Amino acid sequence: MPVPIRPSPIREAVAKELEEIAGRAGEQLEPAVIRGLASNFPVVQAAISGDRQLLLYLLKFALPFEVEALHAPEPVQGKFGYNDDLKSFNFTRITTSFRDFVMNLIDPGPPAGAIAVQGIRASDAAPGFSERNVIAGAPAGGDYRLWLGTQAEVAIHCDPAPNIAYVAGGRRRFTLFAPEEIGNLYMGPFDPVPNGTQISLADPLRPNDSRFPLLREALARSQFAELCPGDAIFIPTGWYHHVEALSPINLLINYWWQQPVPGPSPWDALMHGFMALRDLPAADRRVWRAMFAHYIFEDDGDPGAHIQPDMLGIIARPTPAMKEAMRRRIIRALAGPQG
């Protein structure tokens, strides 16, 4: 019998909590919705007056900055993703300027099918926009990005940074999945990817139980929220999310910022893991799974608690000199035998 799909509403917070939530993003393990966070923003006020007013407001800032628009034909039903062979995509890329893109949405209007520009830096394409529509409580050092288009879906994916986003125009529905659901989401290849990140091959709106039987389990534990203009959402690092743009014209503004992470990227470690660990025999995989759990993720507590401090070496937090020595050793190993 199929597992019932009963997603839970995402927890709601109030605006004054956002600064604390964002400040603890490195520890924050749960998403949150903040209703009305941006309701007084000029862009939201323009959107409340109608799609044309929203686009005219955006046009005040739009530059002839080159962007890539995605256009999916009507049979795709707004779901940007792969063709059946996974080697190509079900949409075309159109090079245009951000200003022309906005103007064409006004007149002659959107084309048949779905069209969108996704993740465009506001500082590049619409300078001055973000300064007039600032998210109070957002940490410094991030980027405001624009997601503008017609009715469409963004496939399940995750981002490597915490995210605060608000709906500036239209309505959006977010369905979120915890990072631990990765095994139930049927993620696609790492290359090629439609728009810079790995996406799921499964469609949460049309579950295919014969091809993706575990998706229903993830959906049963998922969290959801439908956002109206002015509503905002906090998505923690690595939470998978499926996003539906529900209105004829939709504008989402999101703000990503990176937590300070010393050392190389964890993504690089994953890529190294594909080379170094993936093909090990079962006994060795068991050993290294335990080693990573103990030394890297510290599932058993401090792995060096029983060792005198001056003898911890890299078990302690590595010094810059230790990191440099490790970096050189890894480079030598990846380079292979010399001579």
Phi and psi in degrees as a GROMACS rama.xvg file:
@    title "Ramachandran Plot"
@    xaxis  label "Phi"
@    yaxis  label "Psi"
@TYPE xy
-61.1013  144.004  PRO-2
-66.9778  128.812  VAL-3
-60.7661  141.867  PRO-4
-95.5492  105.292  ILE-5
-132.308  73.7001  ARG-6
-62.5651  152.45  PRO-7
-99.2657  147.651  SER-8
-64.2875  142.37  PRO-9
-67.4712  139.68  ILE-10
-56.8621  139.332  ARG-11
-103.306  137.799  GLU-12
-121.131  172.65  ALA-13
-106.002  162.12  VAL-14
-57.2599  -37.4878  ALA-15
-68.4919  -14.4451  LYS-16
-83.3724  -14.4807  GLU-17
-60.9886  -43.1173  LEU-18
-60.7189  -40.9916  GLU-19
-67.0391  -42.6816  GLU-20
-60.9416  -47.9252  ILE-21
-65.7803  -37.884  ALA-22
-65.9874  -23.9387  GLY-23
-105.737  22.9448  ARG-24
-59.1805  -30.2678  ALA-25
-68.0539  -19.2535  GLY-26
-111.684  -18.8893  GLU-27
-68.8349  118.465  GLN-28
-105.097  -2.67168  LEU-29
-127.765  144.278  GLU-30
-75.5415  168.941  PRO-31
-152.136  148.088  ALA-32
-110.271  136.323  VAL-33
-120.35  101.513  ILE-34
-70.2469  134.624  ARG-35
73.4774  11.3777  GLY-36
-56.156  -39.6014  LEU-37
-110.854  19.0297  ALA-38
-62.4535  -25.428  SER-39
-95.7293  2.47147  ASN-40
-66.8973  143.26  PHE-41
-55.4156  -38.3169  PRO-42
-66.1438  -36.0947  VAL-43
-70.7066  -40.1285  VAL-44
-61.8101  -38.6589  GLN-45
-64.5384  -41.6306  ALA-46
-64.7025  -35.1048  ALA-47
-61.9349  -27.7133  ILE-48
-80.3574  -11.1503  SER-49
134.537  163.117  GLY-50
-61.3038  -40.9642  ASP-51
-62.2204  -43.2363  ARG-52
-64.729  -37.5705  GLN-53
-60.578  -48.8476  LEU-54
-67.9175  -36.6932  LEU-55
-65.63  -37.3551  LEU-56
-63.5162  -44.6738  TYR-57
-64.4515  -34.1674  LEU-58
-63.9262  -25.8942  LEU-59
-58.7047  -28.2721  LYS-60
-107.107  -18.0707  PHE-61
-67.2504  130.057  ALA-62
-103.43  162.688  LEU-63
-76.0232  51.5432  PRO-64
-85.731  130.405  PHE-65
-67.1823  130.189  GLU-66
-135.138  166.858  VAL-67
-114.643  116.902  GLU-68
-94.3617  144.779  ALA-69
-103.4  129.618  LEU-70
-125.987  121.298  HIS-71
-110.168  132.698  ALA-72
-67.7124  165.588  PRO-73
-55.0297  -41.3364  GLU-74
-59.8037  -22.5649  PRO-75
-72.6019  -18.8137  VAL-76
58.8946  35.6557  GLN-77
78.3506  5.62613  GLY-78
-96.7029  97.4908  LYS-79
-70.1736  129.538  PHE-80
-178.533  -146.874  GLY-81
-93.8263  156.601  TYR-82
-76.6599  172.956  ASN-83
-60.6106  -29.2423  ASP-84
-81.6971  -5.09039  ASP-85
62.9311  4.46352  LEU-86
-96.0421  -14.6197  LYS-87
-142.093  172.753  SER-88
-113.078  159.085  PHE-89
-89.8719  19.127  ASN-90
-139.527  165.566  PHE-91
-111.622  152.805  THR-92
-101.541  131.733  ARG-93
-120.772  120.558  ILE-94
-83.0294  125.878  THR-95
-150.221  -174.541  THR-96
-104.351  153.675  SER-97
-61.9902  -39.6984  PHE-98
-62.29  -44.4068  ARG-99
-64.6732  -37.1151  ASP-100
-60.5298  -46.9542  PHE-101
-64.7315  -44.4793  VAL-102
-61.3531  -39.0721  MET-103
-70.6318  -26.9206  ASN-104
-68.1782  -29.1255  LEU-105
-77.7461  -49.5633  ILE-106
-154.403  116.993  ASP-107
-86.3068  -0.36349  PRO-108
105.839  170.379  GLY-109
-62.283  147.265  PRO-110
-75.4123  171.489  PRO-111
-63.3293  149.473  ALA-112
87.8722  -155.751  GLY-113
-117.752  141.959  ALA-114
-140.775  144.21  ILE-115
-160.71  151.174  ALA-116
-111.203  139.164  VAL-117
-129.429  129.144  GLN-118
68.5018  34.3336  GLY-119
-81.5613  128.906  ILE-120
-63.4411  123.366  ARG-121
-61.2294  -36.6035  ALA-122
-64.0866  -26.0741  SER-123
-86.2393  -48.036  ASP-124
-92.8356  -25.5133  ALA-125
-146.234  63.8134  ALA-126
-58.8803  139.242  PRO-127
94.7878  -20.508  GLY-128
-63.6295  -50.6063  PHE-129
-67.0561  -32.6644  SER-130
-64.6889  -24.1696  GLU-131
-96.4028  -3.6099  ARG-132
-139.068  61.1105  ASN-133
-85.2336  135.427  VAL-134
-82.283  109.079  ILE-135
-66.4689  131.609  ALA-136
95.3022  -6.55144  GLY-137
-74.1032  139.224  ALA-138
-63.0831  154.146  PRO-139
-73.109  160.25  ALA-140
90.9044  8.50511  GLY-141
-102.758  -174.095  GLY-142
-122.584  132.85  ASP-143
-84.9458  133.815  TYR-144
-129.185  151.391  ARG-145
-110.389  134.881  LEU-146
-126.903  101.447  TRP-147
-123.333  132.421  LEU-148
174.972  -165.463  GLY-149
-97.1259  -169.857  THR-150
-61.5786  127.204  GLN-151
-166.682  174.218  ALA-152
-126.416  143.453  GLU-153
-108.075  123.157  VAL-154
-62.1954  161.43  ALA-155
-56.9792  128.587  ILE-156
-158.046  174.159  HIS-157
-135.22  162.949  CYS-158
-119.834  147.063  ASP-159
-86.5051  26.9454  PRO-160
-152.888  152.231  ALA-161
-65.8911  154.261  PRO-162
-140.265  127.662  ASN-163
-113.795  126.59  ILE-164
-134.47  144.574  ALA-165
-129.729  147.592  TYR-166
-81.6631  118.322  VAL-167
-91.701  -31.3427  ALA-168
-153.921  146.507  GLY-169
80.7375  -164.575  GLY-170
-129.397  147.097  ARG-171
-135.234  144.615  ARG-172
-115.885  126.035  ARG-173
-107.895  132.343  PHE-174
-119.901  120.87  THR-175
-113.198  145.933  LEU-176
-131.108  136.694  PHE-177
-64.7935  154.443  ALA-178
-55.0396  -32.0272  PRO-179
-68.1898  -10.3787  GLU-180
-81.5195  1.75384  GLU-181
-51.5427  -37.7514  ILE-182
-69.7303  -12.5367  GLY-183
-105.335  1.55607  ASN-184
-105.425  -6.64644  LEU-185
55.3298  60.1198  TYR-186
-68.4613  146.813  MET-187
-84.0867  -168.528  GLY-188
-67.3776  160.052  PRO-189
-78.0725  -19.9794  PHE-190
-156.574  126.715  ASP-191
-82.0512  160.992  PRO-192
-126.012  148.224  VAL-193
-64.2165  -40.5708  PRO-194
-148.116  46.5064  ASN-195
94.0311  -5.86586  GLY-196
-146.567  152.416  THR-197
-64.0201  139.931  GLN-198
-125.548  160.598  ILE-199
-77.0616  146.996  SER-200
-87.9768  -10.0366  LEU-201
-92.8809  146.715  ALA-202
-106.654  110.507  ASP-203
-67.8203  -18.0441  PRO-204
-84.335  -20.1049  LEU-205
-136.813  68.5355  ARG-206
-57.8226  133.034  PRO-207
-107.652  93.1619  ASN-208
-65.9653  -27.3791  ASP-209
-75.9518  -35.4462  SER-210
-91.4861  -35.5244  ARG-211
-128.423  65.3402  PHE-212
-63.8568  -28.8966  PRO-213
-81.8971  -11.8189  LEU-214
-59.086  -37.3059  LEU-215
-60.9818  -34.4717  ARG-216
-65.9618  -41.8153  GLU-217
-64.75  -40.7063  ALA-218
-63.2692  -36.0555  LEU-219
-64.2365  -25.9089  ALA-220
-104.523  5.7043  ARG-221
-74.81  168.388  SER-222
-125.423  148.028  GLN-223
-140.619  160.425  PHE-224
-159.407  142.41  ALA-225
-108.275  126.893  GLU-226
-111.25  139.377  LEU-227
-106.74  169.91  CYS-228
-52.4889  128.855  PRO-229
98.1266  -18.6939  GLY-230
-79.7847  149.664  ASP-231
-132.374  162.743  ALA-232
-140.047  142.048  ILE-233
-106.715  123.329  PHE-234
-114.762  115.658  ILE-235
-65.2586  160.219  PRO-236
-51.3739  132.033  THR-237
80.0045  0.011902  GLY-238
-77.0484  129.255  TRP-239
-75.8787  142.524  TYR-240
-146.655  141.939  HIS-241
-111.1  133.508  HIS-242
-126.639  128.672  VAL-243
-111.575  123.684  GLU-244
-90.6776  114.92  ALA-245
-98.7028  -12.3691  LEU-246
-106.487  165.554  SER-247
-58.5444  -37.8434  PRO-248
-127.624  131.625  ILE-249
-134.993  137.163  ASN-250
-133.688  121.862  LEU-251
-116.091  137.693  LEU-252
-113.642  124.096  ILE-253
-122.758  158.946  ASN-254
-132.41  110.628  TYR-255
-101.586  142.472  TRP-256
-143.05  146.846  TRP-257
-93.6643  134.128  GLN-258
-72.6416  141.477  GLN-259
-63.4169  116.503  PRO-260
-122.122  108.826  VAL-261
-68.9564  145.236  PRO-262
90.9454  -173.085  GLY-263
-71.4226  171.826  PRO-264
-74.517  137.83  SER-265
-58.2232  -28.7496  PRO-266
-61.0302  -40.3788  TRP-267
-62.3121  -37.3354  ASP-268
-64.6143  -38.126  ALA-269
-63.0162  -44.5851  LEU-270
-61.5326  -40.0721  MET-271
-63.8296  -36.8909  HIS-272
-62.1372  -36.6345  GLY-273
-59.3513  -37.5236  PHE-274
-78.5798  -42.0149  MET-275
-92.8471  -26.4819  ALA-276
-116.866  -29.5188  LEU-277
-58.1223  -39.0368  ARG-278
-97.9763  12.4506  ASP-279
-68.0845  150.513  LEU-280
-66.8025  163.623  PRO-281
-55.3947  -41.2333  ALA-282
-63.7885  -41.828  ALA-283
-69.3212  -37.6761  ASP-284
-60.8447  -39.4661  ARG-285
-61.3761  -42.9429  ARG-286
-62.0819  -50.1308  VAL-287
-72.8439  -29.1811  TRP-288
-61.3795  -43.2539  ARG-289
-67.3993  -38.3618  ALA-290
-63.3587  -46.2464  MET-291
-64.4223  -43.0956  PHE-292
-60.6236  -38.1985  ALA-293
-80.369  -49.7259  HIS-294
-90.4506  -34.5571  TYR-295
-93.1076  -51.1794  ILE-296
-94.8721  -6.06561  PHE-297
52.9285  43.7992  GLU-298
-62.1808  -24.5883  ASP-299
-99.512  11.309  ASP-300
95.2125  -166.461  GLY-301
-63.3044  114.4  ASP-302
-72.4441  -10.2292  PRO-303
-114.061  15.6655  GLY-304
-61.3072  -25.2046  ALA-305
-94.6734  3.30238  HIS-306
-110.691  139.112  ILE-307
-63.6359  142.255  GLN-308
-54.107  -38.1016  PRO-309
-75.669  -1.52475  ASP-310
-117.994  11.3909  MET-311
-71.2542  -33.6969  LEU-312
58.468  -135.218  GLY-313
-73.3095  -8.37209  ILE-314
-65.9238  -31.5441  ILE-315
-75.9109  177.924  ALA-316
-66.2533  118.729  ARG-317
-62.1971  141.998  PRO-318
-76.5175  164.552  THR-319
-53.6016  -38.693  PRO-320
-64.6468  -40.5479  ALA-321
-64.3603  -41.9407  MET-322
-62.0727  -41.5043  LYS-323
-65.0049  -39.5448  GLU-324
-64.2899  -41.2595  ALA-325
-65.4693  -41.8705  MET-326
-58.7572  -45.701  ARG-327
-64.2987  -37.4172  ARG-328
-65.9165  -41.0431  ARG-329
-65.45  -42.8683  ILE-330
-59.7332  -43.3742  ILE-331
-62.7585  -41.8044  ARG-332
-64.6163  -43.0173  ALA-333
-68.6262  -29.6207  LEU-334
-70.3192  -21.6222  ALA-335
84.1373  -177.644  GLY-336
-59.5431  140.076  PRO-337
-96.9108  152.384  GLN-338
